[in-house]
Amino acid sequence: MTDQTVIDLGSRAIWVAVQVAAPALIVTLVVGLIVSVFQAATQINEQTLSFIPKILVLTAALVLAGPWILHVMLDFTTEIFNGIPMVTR
């Protein structure tokens, strides 16, 4: 296994992690921003107000994006397992 192979594998793993985390992070960020603007406009200073909408939207995003996330993770895992025989000492 060469240094370049390890670097390529590491960069691919980071990219897969970004892809898997992106749907949850993006929707949570958008909902948090909307709730924050609402709180600023109405001057409601309740810290727990944004928690419930974020949890609900996060759950919905994971349910909707779940099959795609699973597909990305399975492809990466299959790629890793298929590359095992090519590893030399």
KADA-V756331 format. One record per residue. RES is the residue in three letters. PSI is psi as a letter, one per 20 degrees, with the letter a starting at -180 (999 if undefined). D_FIRST is the distance of its C-alpha to the first C-alpha in whole Angstrom. Layout:
RES,PSI,D_FIRST
RES,PSI,D_FIRST
//
This chain:
MET,p,0
THR,r,4
ASP,h,7
GLN,h,8
THR,g,6
VAL,g,7
ILE,g,11
ASP,g,11
LEU,g,11
GLY,g,13
SER,h,15
ARG,h,16
ALA,g,17
ILE,g,19
TRP,g,21
VAL,g,21
ALA,h,23
VAL,g,25
GLN,g,26
VAL,h,27
ALA,h,29
ALA,g,31
PRO,g,33
ALA,g,35
LEU,h,34
ILE,g,36
VAL,h,39
THR,h,39
LEU,g,40
VAL,g,42
VAL,g,44
GLY,h,44
LEU,g,45
ILE,g,48
VAL,h,49
SER,g,49
VAL,g,51
PHE,g,54
GLN,h,54
ALA,h,55
ALA,h,57
THR,i,59
GLN,k,59
ILE,p,58
ASN,l,56
GLU,o,54
GLN,h,51
THR,i,50
LEU,h,51
SER,i,48
PHE,g,46
ILE,g,48
PRO,h,47
LYS,g,43
ILE,g,43
LEU,g,45
VAL,h,43
LEU,g,39
THR,g,40
ALA,g,41
ALA,g,38
LEU,h,36
VAL,g,38
LEU,g,38
ALA,i,34
GLY,g,33
PRO,h,32
TRP,g,31
ILE,g,28
LEU,g,28
HIS,g,27
VAL,g,24
MET,h,23
LEU,h,23
ASP,g,21
PHE,g,18
THR,g,18
THR,g,18
GLU,g,15
ILE,g,13
PHE,h,14
ASN,h,14
GLY,i,10
ILE,g,10
PRO,h,11
MET,i,8
VAL,p,5
THR,q,6
ARG,999,7
//
